[in-house]
Amino acid sequence: MVQFCPECGSLLRKRKMEGIAYLICKCGYQEKLEVDKEEKQRKIEEKKKELEKNLIIVNEDDKVSVHPTVERICPKCGHNEAETWQEQTRSADEPSTTFFRCLKCKKTWREY
């Protein structure tokens, strides 16, 4: 949180002197910075819990895909369903490359 000097209104800067943190102004005003370590640790733990609540763990067995699926015949196994995505592999004035990955054998191929 930003704090300002009560005497001149300038921004207070954090400085450590002899291991103690102070808020110091260029006009000479200074105040000891009280840091409650327990409060700081509690906030860190709360943030961790909040992040863990939104965490989704995905592994190979989940078979989760973010790409859409299309009907394409796999050149390796003959399966007719594949996921697809596009990437710009050449210069910007060239069309993008379309990639396909078979949902059965995981072979990846491309079309220009």
Biopython code that builds the backbone (N, CA, C, O; Angstrom):
import numpy as np
from Bio.PDB.StructureBuilder import StructureBuilder

atoms = [
    (1, "MET", "N", (0.834, -1.177, 0.000)),
    (1, "MET", "CA", (0.000, 0.000, 0.000)),
    (1, "MET", "C", (0.885, 1.248, 0.000)),
    (1, "MET", "O", (1.875, 1.310, 0.728)),
    (2, "VAL", "N", (0.539, 2.205, -0.788)),
    (2, "VAL", "CA", (1.303, 3.443, -0.905)),
    (2, "VAL", "C", (0.928, 4.366, 0.248)),
    (2, "VAL", "O", (-0.249, 4.539, 0.565)),
    (3, "GLN", "N", (1.943, 4.955, 0.869)),
    (3, "GLN", "CA", (1.698, 5.914, 1.950)),
    (3, "GLN", "C", (2.438, 7.210, 1.638)),
    (3, "GLN", "O", (3.477, 7.219, 0.980)),
    (4, "PHE", "N", (1.860, 8.311, 2.139)),
    (4, "PHE", "CA", (2.426, 9.622, 1.878)),
    (4, "PHE", "C", (2.832, 10.282, 3.187)),
    (4, "PHE", "O", (2.286, 9.987, 4.250)),
    (5, "CYS", "N", (3.785, 11.166, 3.087)),
    (5, "CYS", "CA", (4.312, 11.881, 4.247)),
    (5, "CYS", "C", (3.247, 12.826, 4.813)),
    (5, "CYS", "O", (2.661, 13.614, 4.071)),
    (6, "PRO", "N", (2.998, 12.750, 6.122)),
    (6, "PRO", "CA", (2.006, 13.655, 6.720)),
    (6, "PRO", "C", (2.482, 15.100, 6.796)),
    (6, "PRO", "O", (1.673, 16.005, 7.003)),
    (7, "GLU", "N", (3.784, 15.328, 6.632)),
    (7, "GLU", "CA", (4.319, 16.690, 6.738)),
    (7, "GLU", "C", (4.357, 17.420, 5.397)),
    (7, "GLU", "O", (3.954, 18.579, 5.302)),
    (8, "CYS", "N", (4.851, 16.720, 4.345)),
    (8, "CYS", "CA", (4.990, 17.416, 3.055)),
    (8, "CYS", "C", (4.157, 16.797, 1.934)),
    (8, "CYS", "O", (4.042, 17.388, 0.860)),
    (9, "GLY", "N", (3.583, 15.638, 2.157)),
    (9, "GLY", "CA", (2.738, 15.000, 1.153)),
    (9, "GLY", "C", (3.486, 14.182, 0.117)),
    (9, "GLY", "O", (2.858, 13.663, -0.806)),
    (10, "SER", "N", (4.797, 14.043, 0.230)),
    (10, "SER", "CA", (5.578, 13.253, -0.721)),
    (10, "SER", "C", (5.400, 11.761, -0.449)),
    (10, "SER", "O", (4.927, 11.360, 0.615)),
    (11, "LEU", "N", (5.779, 10.971, -1.403)),
    (11, "LEU", "CA", (5.696, 9.526, -1.294)),
    (11, "LEU", "C", (6.730, 9.019, -0.284)),
    (11, "LEU", "O", (7.899, 9.400, -0.338)),
    (12, "LEU", "N", (6.288, 8.158, 0.636)),
    (12, "LEU", "CA", (7.200, 7.547, 1.596)),
    (12, "LEU", "C", (7.842, 6.321, 0.964)),
    (12, "LEU", "O", (7.158, 5.500, 0.352)),
    (13, "ARG", "N", (9.157, 6.197, 1.115)),
    (13, "ARG", "CA", (9.914, 5.076, 0.558)),
    (13, "ARG", "C", (10.328, 4.131, 1.683)),
    (13, "ARG", "O", (10.655, 4.567, 2.786)),
    (14, "LYS", "N", (10.310, 2.827, 1.388)),
    (14, "LYS", "CA", (10.703, 1.834, 2.380)),
    (14, "LYS", "C", (12.223, 1.699, 2.369)),
    (14, "LYS", "O", (12.826, 1.533, 1.309)),
    (15, "ARG", "N", (12.840, 1.768, 3.547)),
    (15, "ARG", "CA", (14.286, 1.606, 3.713)),
    (15, "ARG", "C", (14.544, 0.747, 4.941)),
    (15, "ARG", "O", (13.792, 0.795, 5.914)),
    (16, "LYS", "N", (15.612, -0.036, 4.887)),
    (16, "LYS", "CA", (16.022, -0.830, 6.046)),
    (16, "LYS", "C", (17.291, -0.228, 6.621)),
    (16, "LYS", "O", (18.266, 0.021, 5.912)),
    (17, "MET", "N", (17.249, -0.002, 7.925)),
    (17, "MET", "CA", (18.434, 0.488, 8.630)),
    (17, "MET", "C", (18.625, -0.404, 9.847)),
    (17, "MET", "O", (17.744, -0.512, 10.700)),
    (18, "GLU", "N", (19.796, -1.044, 9.915)),
    (18, "GLU", "CA", (20.133, -1.946, 11.011)),
    (18, "GLU", "C", (19.084, -3.040, 11.177)),
    (18, "GLU", "O", (18.746, -3.416, 12.299)),
    (19, "GLY", "N", (18.566, -3.555, 10.051)),
    (19, "GLY", "CA", (17.616, -4.652, 10.075)),
    (19, "GLY", "C", (16.181, -4.263, 10.396)),
    (19, "GLY", "O", (15.310, -5.131, 10.456)),
    (20, "ILE", "N", (15.916, -2.988, 10.602)),
    (20, "ILE", "CA", (14.567, -2.519, 10.915)),
    (20, "ILE", "C", (14.042, -1.736, 9.720)),
    (20, "ILE", "O", (14.745, -0.888, 9.171)),
    (21, "ALA", "N", (12.800, -2.021, 9.315)),
    (21, "ALA", "CA", (12.205, -1.351, 8.166)),
    (21, "ALA", "C", (11.572, -0.030, 8.586)),
    (21, "ALA", "O", (10.880, 0.047, 9.602)),
    (22, "TYR", "N", (11.821, 1.013, 7.784)),
    (22, "TYR", "CA", (11.264, 2.345, 8.018)),
    (22, "TYR", "C", (10.639, 2.862, 6.738)),
    (22, "TYR", "O", (11.030, 2.468, 5.640)),
    (23, "LEU", "N", (9.656, 3.755, 6.886)),
    (23, "LEU", "CA", (9.147, 4.546, 5.782)),
    (23, "LEU", "C", (9.790, 5.911, 5.919)),
    (23, "LEU", "O", (9.640, 6.575, 6.945)),
    (24, "ILE", "N", (10.514, 6.335, 4.877)),
    (24, "ILE", "CA", (11.309, 7.562, 4.961)),
    (24, "ILE", "C", (10.907, 8.514, 3.846)),
    (24, "ILE", "O", (10.664, 8.098, 2.714)),
    (25, "CYS", "N", (10.841, 9.806, 4.185)),
    (25, "CYS", "CA", (10.530, 10.858, 3.227)),
    (25, "CYS", "C", (11.784, 11.688, 2.969)),
    (25, "CYS", "O", (12.690, 11.725, 3.802)),
    (26, "LYS", "N", (11.836, 12.351, 1.819)),
    (26, "LYS", "CA", (12.986, 13.194, 1.489)),
    (26, "LYS", "C", (13.075, 14.437, 2.373)),
    (26, "LYS", "O", (14.129, 15.067, 2.448)),
    (27, "CYS", "N", (11.967, 14.797, 3.048)),
    (27, "CYS", "CA", (11.978, 15.966, 3.936)),
    (27, "CYS", "C", (12.575, 15.639, 5.310)),
    (27, "CYS", "O", (12.786, 16.533, 6.129)),
    (28, "GLY", "N", (12.845, 14.351, 5.557)),
    (28, "GLY", "CA", (13.432, 13.957, 6.832)),
    (28, "GLY", "C", (12.479, 13.179, 7.728)),
    (28, "GLY", "O", (12.914, 12.573, 8.708)),
    (29, "TYR", "N", (11.193, 13.186, 7.411)),
    (29, "TYR", "CA", (10.223, 12.436, 8.212)),
    (29, "TYR", "C", (10.484, 10.948, 8.053)),
    (29, "TYR", "O", (10.799, 10.485, 6.957)),
    (30, "GLN", "N", (10.355, 10.199, 9.139)),
    (30, "GLN", "CA", (10.455, 8.743, 9.070)),
    (30, "GLN", "C", (9.581, 8.122, 10.138)),
    (30, "GLN", "O", (9.364, 8.701, 11.202)),
    (31, "GLU", "N", (9.080, 6.924, 9.835)),
    (31, "GLU", "CA", (8.307, 6.179, 10.812)),
    (31, "GLU", "C", (8.671, 4.706, 10.697)),
    (31, "GLU", "O", (8.939, 4.198, 9.609)),
    (32, "LYS", "N", (8.675, 4.042, 11.825)),
    (32, "LYS", "CA", (9.016, 2.629, 11.852)),
    (32, "LYS", "C", (7.875, 1.842, 11.204)),
    (32, "LYS", "O", (6.701, 2.085, 11.482)),
    (33, "LEU", "N", (8.237, 0.909, 10.347)),
    (33, "LEU", "CA", (7.253, 0.105, 9.640)),
    (33, "LEU", "C", (6.978, -1.147, 10.452)),
    (33, "LEU", "O", (7.845, -2.003, 10.626)),
    (34, "GLU", "N", (5.760, -1.232, 10.941)),
    (34, "GLU", "CA", (5.352, -2.398, 11.729)),
    (34, "GLU", "C", (4.852, -3.473, 10.781)),
    (34, "GLU", "O", (3.861, -3.272, 10.079)),
    (35, "VAL", "N", (5.524, -4.602, 10.757)),
    (35, "VAL", "CA", (5.122, -5.719, 9.914)),
    (35, "VAL", "C", (4.733, -6.872, 10.832)),
    (35, "VAL", "O", (5.557, -7.405, 11.575)),
    (36, "ASP", "N", (3.479, -7.236, 10.760)),
    (36, "ASP", "CA", (2.990, -8.349, 11.553)),
    (36, "ASP", "C", (3.232, -9.628, 10.754)),
    (36, "ASP", "O", (2.526, -9.906, 9.785)),
    (37, "LYS", "N", (4.228, -10.394, 11.164)),
    (37, "LYS", "CA", (4.603, -11.591, 10.422)),
    (37, "LYS", "C", (3.485, -12.621, 10.399)),
    (37, "LYS", "O", (3.296, -13.307, 9.395)),
    (38, "GLU", "N", (2.740, -12.736, 11.498)),
    (38, "GLU", "CA", (1.635, -13.682, 11.535)),
    (38, "GLU", "C", (0.547, -13.288, 10.540)),
    (38, "GLU", "O", (-0.017, -14.152, 9.868)),
    (39, "GLU", "N", (0.251, -12.011, 10.439)),
    (39, "GLU", "CA", (-0.753, -11.519, 9.490)),
    (39, "GLU", "C", (-0.292, -11.765, 8.052)),
    (39, "GLU", "O", (-1.083, -12.169, 7.200)),
    (40, "LYS", "N", (0.977, -11.522, 7.796)),
    (40, "LYS", "CA", (1.524, -11.741, 6.466)),
    (40, "LYS", "C", (1.449, -13.218, 6.093)),
    (40, "LYS", "O", (1.074, -13.551, 4.969)),
    (41, "GLN", "N", (1.800, -14.108, 7.020)),
    (41, "GLN", "CA", (1.741, -15.542, 6.781)),
    (41, "GLN", "C", (0.293, -16.000, 6.547)),
    (41, "GLN", "O", (0.043, -16.853, 5.696)),
    (42, "ARG", "N", (-0.655, -15.437, 7.297)),
    (42, "ARG", "CA", (-2.059, -15.779, 7.140)),
    (42, "ARG", "C", (-2.553, -15.396, 5.752)),
    (42, "ARG", "O", (-3.293, -16.156, 5.128)),
    (43, "LYS", "N", (-2.151, -14.222, 5.259)),
    (43, "LYS", "CA", (-2.553, -13.789, 3.922)),
    (43, "LYS", "C", (-1.970, -14.698, 2.848)),
    (43, "LYS", "O", (-2.634, -14.990, 1.853)),
    (44, "ILE", "N", (-0.736, -15.147, 3.044)),
    (44, "ILE", "CA", (-0.112, -16.066, 2.094)),
    (44, "ILE", "C", (-0.873, -17.380, 2.056)),
    (44, "ILE", "O", (-1.132, -17.914, 0.978)),
    (45, "GLU", "N", (-1.234, -17.909, 3.226)),
    (45, "GLU", "CA", (-1.986, -19.165, 3.298)),
    (45, "GLU", "C", (-3.363, -19.029, 2.650)),
    (45, "GLU", "O", (-3.817, -19.947, 1.968)),
    (46, "GLU", "N", (-4.030, -17.895, 2.856)),
    (46, "GLU", "CA", (-5.334, -17.653, 2.231)),
    (46, "GLU", "C", (-5.215, -17.637, 0.714)),
    (46, "GLU", "O", (-6.058, -18.199, 0.015)),
    (47, "LYS", "N", (-4.166, -16.992, 0.204)),
    (47, "LYS", "CA", (-3.948, -16.917, -1.238)),
    (47, "LYS", "C", (-3.680, -18.304, -1.803)),
    (47, "LYS", "O", (-4.173, -18.635, -2.881)),
    (48, "LYS", "N", (-2.897, -19.131, -1.084)),
    (48, "LYS", "CA", (-2.628, -20.500, -1.532)),
    (48, "LYS", "C", (-3.919, -21.306, -1.613)),
    (48, "LYS", "O", (-4.146, -22.022, -2.589)),
    (49, "LYS", "N", (-4.767, -21.192, -0.591)),
    (49, "LYS", "CA", (-6.031, -21.921, -0.586)),
    (49, "LYS", "C", (-6.924, -21.483, -1.742)),
    (49, "LYS", "O", (-7.583, -22.311, -2.372)),
    (50, "GLU", "N", (-6.945, -20.185, -2.019)),
    (50, "GLU", "CA", (-7.755, -19.662, -3.116)),
    (50, "GLU", "C", (-7.258, -20.197, -4.457)),
    (50, "GLU", "O", (-8.061, -20.556, -5.319)),
    (51, "LEU", "N", (-5.933, -20.253, -4.638)),
    (51, "LEU", "CA", (-5.370, -20.771, -5.876)),
    (51, "LEU", "C", (-5.627, -22.267, -6.019)),
    (51, "LEU", "O", (-5.919, -22.741, -7.117)),
    (52, "GLU", "N", (-5.522, -23.015, -4.920)),
    (52, "GLU", "CA", (-5.757, -24.456, -4.958)),
    (52, "GLU", "C", (-7.211, -24.775, -5.289)),
    (52, "GLU", "O", (-7.503, -25.786, -5.929)),
    (53, "LYS", "N", (-8.126, -23.902, -4.847)),
    (53, "LYS", "CA", (-9.545, -24.104, -5.110)),
    (53, "LYS", "C", (-9.832, -24.048, -6.607)),
    (53, "LYS", "O", (-10.726, -24.743, -7.091)),
    (54, "ASN", "N", (-9.081, -23.225, -7.349)),
    (54, "ASN", "CA", (-9.288, -23.059, -8.785)),
    (54, "ASN", "C", (-8.376, -23.953, -9.619)),
    (54, "ASN", "O", (-8.401, -23.885, -10.848)),
    (55, "LEU", "N", (-7.576, -24.783, -8.971)),
    (55, "LEU", "CA", (-6.605, -25.621, -9.659)),
    (55, "LEU", "C", (-7.267, -26.850, -10.263)),
    (55, "LEU", "O", (-8.059, -27.526, -9.606)),
    (56, "ILE", "N", (-6.942, -27.130, -11.506)),
    (56, "ILE", "CA", (-7.426, -28.325, -12.182)),
    (56, "ILE", "C", (-6.205, -29.154, -12.545)),
    (56, "ILE", "O", (-5.313, -28.685, -13.252)),
    (57, "ILE", "N", (-6.170, -30.385, -12.059)),
    (57, "ILE", "CA", (-5.050, -31.265, -12.343)),
    (57, "ILE", "C", (-5.443, -32.186, -13.492)),
    (57, "ILE", "O", (-6.459, -32.879, -13.435)),
    (58, "VAL", "N", (-4.618, -32.178, -14.534)),
    (58, "VAL", "CA", (-4.875, -32.993, -15.709)),
    (58, "VAL", "C", (-3.668, -33.880, -15.942)),
    (58, "VAL", "O", (-2.530, -33.410, -15.924)),
    (59, "ASN", "N", (-3.917, -35.177, -16.162)),
    (59, "ASN", "CA", (-2.823, -36.072, -16.516)),
    (59, "ASN", "C", (-3.174, -36.806, -17.799)),
    (59, "ASN", "O", (-4.255, -36.606, -18.354)),
    (60, "GLU", "N", (-2.272, -37.652, -18.274)),
    (60, "GLU", "CA", (-2.454, -38.354, -19.545)),
    (60, "GLU", "C", (-3.722, -39.207, -19.563)),
    (60, "GLU", "O", (-4.373, -39.320, -20.602)),
    (61, "ASP", "N", (-4.081, -39.810, -18.424)),
    (61, "ASP", "CA", (-5.234, -40.703, -18.370)),
    (61, "ASP", "C", (-6.564, -39.974, -18.519)),
    (61, "ASP", "O", (-7.568, -40.590, -18.875)),
    (62, "ASP", "N", (-6.583, -38.666, -18.252)),
    (62, "ASP", "CA", (-7.828, -37.904, -18.336)),
    (62, "ASP", "C", (-8.300, -37.717, -19.779)),
    (62, "ASP", "O", (-9.491, -37.520, -20.018)),
    (63, "LYS", "N", (-7.389, -37.776, -20.728)),
    (63, "LYS", "CA", (-7.696, -37.622, -22.155)),
    (63, "LYS", "C", (-8.484, -36.339, -22.419)),
    (63, "LYS", "O", (-9.499, -36.347, -23.115)),
    (64, "VAL", "N", (-7.997, -35.247, -21.852)),
    (64, "VAL", "CA", (-8.628, -33.948, -22.027)),
    (64, "VAL", "C", (-7.967, -33.244, -23.210)),
    (64, "VAL", "O", (-6.742, -33.224, -23.324)),
    (65, "SER", "N", (-8.782, -32.673, -24.081)),
    (65, "SER", "CA", (-8.258, -31.946, -25.229)),
    (65, "SER", "C", (-8.904, -30.573, -25.278)),
    (65, "SER", "O", (-10.085, -30.417, -24.971)),
    (66, "VAL", "N", (-8.128, -29.597, -25.661)),
    (66, "VAL", "CA", (-8.671, -28.247, -25.797)),
    (66, "VAL", "C", (-8.966, -27.924, -27.259)),
    (66, "VAL", "O", (-9.493, -26.857, -27.571)),
    (67, "HIS", "N", (-8.621, -28.854, -28.154)),
    (67, "HIS", "CA", (-8.822, -28.647, -29.581)),
    (67, "HIS", "C", (-10.150, -29.262, -30.033)),
    (67, "HIS", "O", (-10.595, -30.262, -29.470)),
    (68, "PRO", "N", (-10.776, -28.669, -31.040)),
    (68, "PRO", "CA", (-12.015, -29.255, -31.564)),
    (68, "PRO", "C", (-11.726, -30.549, -32.330)),
    (68, "PRO", "O", (-10.621, -30.753, -32.831)),
    (69, "THR", "N", (-12.724, -31.407, -32.409)),
    (69, "THR", "CA", (-12.567, -32.653, -33.161)),
    (69, "THR", "C", (-13.288, -32.543, -34.498)),
    (69, "THR", "O", (-14.333, -31.902, -34.612)),
    (70, "VAL", "N", (-12.701, -33.188, -35.512)),
    (70, "VAL", "CA", (-13.257, -33.188, -36.856)),
    (70, "VAL", "C", (-13.214, -34.607, -37.413)),
    (70, "VAL", "O", (-12.533, -35.480, -36.875)),
    (71, "GLU", "N", (-13.949, -34.819, -38.493)),
    (71, "GLU", "CA", (-13.910, -36.118, -39.154)),
    (71, "GLU", "C", (-12.792, -36.104, -40.188)),
    (71, "GLU", "O", (-12.916, -35.453, -41.225)),
    (72, "ARG", "N", (-11.716, -36.805, -39.918)),
    (72, "ARG", "CA", (-10.581, -36.971, -40.821)),
    (72, "ARG", "C", (-10.101, -38.401, -40.685)),
    (72, "ARG", "O", (-10.086, -38.948, -39.583)),
    (73, "ILE", "N", (-9.715, -39.001, -41.770)),
    (73, "ILE", "CA", (-9.213, -40.371, -41.732)),
    (73, "ILE", "C", (-7.715, -40.337, -41.448)),
    (73, "ILE", "O", (-6.948, -39.675, -42.147)),
    (74, "CYS", "N", (-7.320, -41.058, -40.414)),
    (74, "CYS", "CA", (-5.922, -41.117, -40.003)),
    (74, "CYS", "C", (-5.127, -41.926, -41.032)),
    (74, "CYS", "O", (-5.538, -43.030, -41.390)),
    (75, "PRO", "N", (-3.989, -41.392, -41.517)),
    (75, "PRO", "CA", (-3.197, -42.132, -42.492)),
    (75, "PRO", "C", (-2.498, -43.359, -41.898)),
    (75, "PRO", "O", (-2.036, -44.226, -42.639)),
    (76, "LYS", "N", (-2.420, -43.436, -40.581)),
    (76, "LYS", "CA", (-1.738, -44.560, -39.942)),
    (76, "LYS", "C", (-2.692, -45.705, -39.591)),
    (76, "LYS", "O", (-2.447, -46.853, -39.962)),
    (77, "CYS", "N", (-3.786, -45.393, -38.873)),
    (77, "CYS", "CA", (-4.662, -46.460, -38.375)),
    (77, "CYS", "C", (-6.035, -46.487, -39.045)),
    (77, "CYS", "O", (-6.782, -47.451, -38.875)),
    (78, "GLY", "N", (-6.377, -45.448, -39.802)),
    (78, "GLY", "CA", (-7.651, -45.424, -40.498)),
    (78, "GLY", "C", (-8.827, -44.930, -39.661)),
    (78, "GLY", "O", (-9.956, -44.890, -40.151)),
    (79, "HIS", "N", (-8.583, -44.556, -38.416)),
    (79, "HIS", "CA", (-9.645, -44.022, -37.561)),
    (79, "HIS", "C", (-10.166, -42.731, -38.191)),
    (79, "HIS", "O", (-9.396, -42.011, -38.826)),
    (80, "ASN", "N", (-11.455, -42.422, -38.030)),
    (80, "ASN", "CA", (-12.033, -41.273, -38.745)),
    (80, "ASN", "C", (-12.292, -40.049, -37.875)),
    (80, "ASN", "O", (-13.082, -39.186, -38.258)),
    (81, "GLU", "N", (-11.649, -39.951, -36.713)),
    (81, "GLU", "CA", (-11.860, -38.779, -35.861)),
    (81, "GLU", "C", (-10.511, -38.247, -35.383)),
    (81, "GLU", "O", (-9.660, -39.006, -34.920)),
    (82, "ALA", "N", (-10.331, -36.929, -35.502)),
    (82, "ALA", "CA", (-9.060, -36.308, -35.114)),
    (82, "ALA", "C", (-9.327, -34.948, -34.503)),
    (82, "ALA", "O", (-10.332, -34.304, -34.804)),
    (83, "GLU", "N", (-8.410, -34.512, -33.633)),
    (83, "GLU", "CA", (-8.486, -33.141, -33.129)),
    (83, "GLU", "C", (-7.678, -32.257, -34.071)),
    (83, "GLU", "O", (-6.767, -32.738, -34.746)),
    (84, "THR", "N", (-8.002, -30.985, -34.121)),
    (84, "THR", "CA", (-7.360, -30.093, -35.080)),
    (84, "THR", "C", (-7.029, -28.742, -34.466)),
    (84, "THR", "O", (-7.684, -28.294, -33.524)),
    (85, "TRP", "N", (-6.000, -28.100, -35.015)),
    (85, "TRP", "CA", (-5.621, -26.740, -34.633)),
    (85, "TRP", "C", (-4.818, -26.137, -35.774)),
    (85, "TRP", "O", (-4.351, -26.856, -36.657)),
    (86, "GLN", "N", (-4.657, -24.814, -35.758)),
    (86, "GLN", "CA", (-3.907, -24.115, -36.796)),
    (86, "GLN", "C", (-2.778, -23.313, -36.185)),
    (86, "GLN", "O", (-2.905, -22.766, -35.090)),
    (87, "GLU", "N", (-1.661, -23.249, -36.916)),
    (87, "GLU", "CA", (-0.508, -22.449, -36.497)),
    (87, "GLU", "C", (0.040, -21.708, -37.703)),
    (87, "GLU", "O", (-0.031, -22.191, -38.833)),
    (88, "GLN", "N", (0.586, -20.531, -37.449)),
    (88, "GLN", "CA", (1.224, -19.747, -38.500)),
    (88, "GLN", "C", (2.682, -20.182, -38.558)),
    (88, "GLN", "O", (3.507, -19.664, -37.806)),
    (89, "THR", "N", (3.017, -21.129, -39.440)),
    (89, "THR", "CA", (4.371, -21.686, -39.497)),
    (89, "THR", "C", (5.254, -20.984, -40.524)),
    (89, "THR", "O", (6.476, -21.129, -40.489)),
    (90, "ARG", "N", (4.654, -20.231, -41.431)),
    (90, "ARG", "CA", (5.420, -19.519, -42.449)),
    (90, "ARG", "C", (5.202, -18.027, -42.288)),
    (90, "ARG", "O", (4.715, -17.587, -41.246)),
    (91, "SER", "N", (5.546, -17.247, -43.281)),
    (91, "SER", "CA", (5.418, -15.797, -43.162)),
    (91, "SER", "C", (3.948, -15.386, -43.054)),
    (91, "SER", "O", (3.047, -16.169, -43.356)),
    (92, "ALA", "N", (3.731, -14.181, -42.632)),
    (92, "ALA", "CA", (2.371, -13.698, -42.347)),
    (92, "ALA", "C", (1.488, -13.631, -43.586)),
    (92, "ALA", "O", (0.266, -13.723, -43.470)),
    (93, "ASP", "N", (2.084, -13.471, -44.780)),
    (93, "ASP", "CA", (1.252, -13.389, -45.982)),
    (93, "ASP", "C", (0.907, -14.768, -46.553)),
    (93, "ASP", "O", (0.215, -14.853, -47.567)),
    (94, "GLU", "N", (1.375, -15.844, -45.922)),
    (94, "GLU", "CA", (1.041, -17.216, -46.324)),
    (94, "GLU", "C", (-0.091, -17.735, -45.437)),
    (94, "GLU", "O", (-0.242, -17.277, -44.304)),
    (95, "PRO", "N", (-0.892, -18.688, -45.937)),
    (95, "PRO", "CA", (-1.954, -19.247, -45.087)),
    (95, "PRO", "C", (-1.368, -20.080, -43.941)),
    (95, "PRO", "O", (-0.244, -20.574, -44.031)),
    (96, "SER", "N", (-2.130, -20.223, -42.886)),
    (96, "SER", "CA", (-1.657, -20.993, -41.733)),
    (96, "SER", "C", (-1.703, -22.492, -42.040)),
    (96, "SER", "O", (-2.393, -22.929, -42.961)),
    (97, "THR", "N", (-0.957, -23.266, -41.253)),
    (97, "THR", "CA", (-0.906, -24.717, -41.408)),
    (97, "THR", "C", (-1.911, -25.347, -40.462)),
    (97, "THR", "O", (-1.967, -24.992, -39.285)),
    (98, "THR", "N", (-2.705, -26.283, -40.969)),
    (98, "THR", "CA", (-3.686, -26.992, -40.151)),
    (98, "THR", "C", (-3.095, -28.330, -39.726)),
    (98, "THR", "O", (-2.643, -29.115, -40.559)),
    (99, "PHE", "N", (-3.105, -28.578, -38.426)),
    (99, "PHE", "CA", (-2.597, -29.833, -37.875)),
    (99, "PHE", "C", (-3.763, -30.698, -37.426)),
    (99, "PHE", "O", (-4.809, -30.195, -37.015)),
    (100, "PHE", "N", (-3.561, -32.019, -37.514)),
    (100, "PHE", "CA", (-4.546, -32.993, -37.070)),
    (100, "PHE", "C", (-3.837, -34.023, -36.194)),
    (100, "PHE", "O", (-2.685, -34.373, -36.453)),
    (101, "ARG", "N", (-4.520, -34.506, -35.159)),
    (101, "ARG", "CA", (-3.992, -35.578, -34.318)),
    (101, "ARG", "C", (-5.096, -36.611, -34.136)),
    (101, "ARG", "O", (-6.188, -36.300, -33.660)),
    (102, "CYS", "N", (-4.789, -37.856, -34.526)),
    (102, "CYS", "CA", (-5.745, -38.949, -34.417)),
    (102, "CYS", "C", (-6.091, -39.183, -32.950)),
    (102, "CYS", "O", (-5.206, -39.216, -32.095)),
    (103, "LEU", "N", (-7.368, -39.343, -32.667)),
    (103, "LEU", "CA", (-7.798, -39.573, -31.287)),
    (103, "LEU", "C", (-7.521, -40.996, -30.826)),
    (103, "LEU", "O", (-7.528, -41.273, -29.627)),
    (104, "LYS", "N", (-7.277, -41.905, -31.776)),
    (104, "LYS", "CA", (-7.035, -43.301, -31.412)),
    (104, "LYS", "C", (-5.539, -43.583, -31.227)),
    (104, "LYS", "O", (-5.125, -44.033, -30.159)),
    (105, "CYS", "N", (-4.727, -43.323, -32.259)),
    (105, "CYS", "CA", (-3.299, -43.691, -32.201)),
    (105, "CYS", "C", (-2.380, -42.497, -31.914)),
    (105, "CYS", "O", (-1.177, -42.686, -31.733)),
    (106, "LYS", "N", (-2.920, -41.275, -31.869)),
    (106, "LYS", "CA", (-2.190, -40.038, -31.566)),
    (106, "LYS", "C", (-1.200, -39.610, -32.654)),
    (106, "LYS", "O", (-0.337, -38.772, -32.394)),
    (107, "LYS", "N", (-1.307, -40.166, -33.865)),
    (107, "LYS", "CA", (-0.449, -39.713, -34.966)),
    (107, "LYS", "C", (-0.857, -38.290, -35.323)),
    (107, "LYS", "O", (-2.043, -37.966, -35.386)),
    (108, "THR", "N", (0.147, -37.447, -35.555)),
    (108, "THR", "CA", (-0.088, -36.053, -35.929)),
    (108, "THR", "C", (0.364, -35.840, -37.366)),
    (108, "THR", "O", (1.455, -36.262, -37.749)),
    (109, "TRP", "N", (-0.489, -35.175, -38.169)),
    (109, "TRP", "CA", (-0.130, -34.823, -39.530)),
    (109, "TRP", "C", (-0.642, -33.436, -39.813)),
    (109, "TRP", "O", (-1.401, -32.869, -39.026)),
    (110, "ARG", "N", (-0.221, -32.881, -40.952)),
    (110, "ARG", "CA", (-0.594, -31.498, -41.257)),
    (110, "ARG", "C", (-1.064, -31.366, -42.699)),
    (110, "ARG", "O", (-0.776, -32.203, -43.555)),
    (111, "GLU", "N", (-1.796, -30.288, -42.932)),
    (111, "GLU", "CA", (-2.222, -29.899, -44.280)),
    (111, "GLU", "C", (-1.878, -28.433, -44.447)),
    (111, "GLU", "O", (-2.078, -27.633, -43.533)),
    (112, "TYR", "N", (-1.366, -28.085, -45.598)),
    (112, "TYR", "CA", (-0.999, -26.700, -45.850)),
    (112, "TYR", "C", (-2.127, -25.913, -46.445)),
    (112, "TYR", "O", (-1.974, -24.723, -46.716)),
]
sb = StructureBuilder()
sb.init_structure("model")
sb.init_model(0)
sb.init_chain("A")
sb.init_seg("    ")
for serial, (resi, resn, name, xyz) in enumerate(atoms, 1):
    if name == "N":
        sb.init_residue(resn, " ", resi, " ")
    sb.init_atom(name, np.array(xyz, "f"), 0.0, 1.0, " ", f" {name:<3s}", serial, name[0])
structure = sb.get_structure()
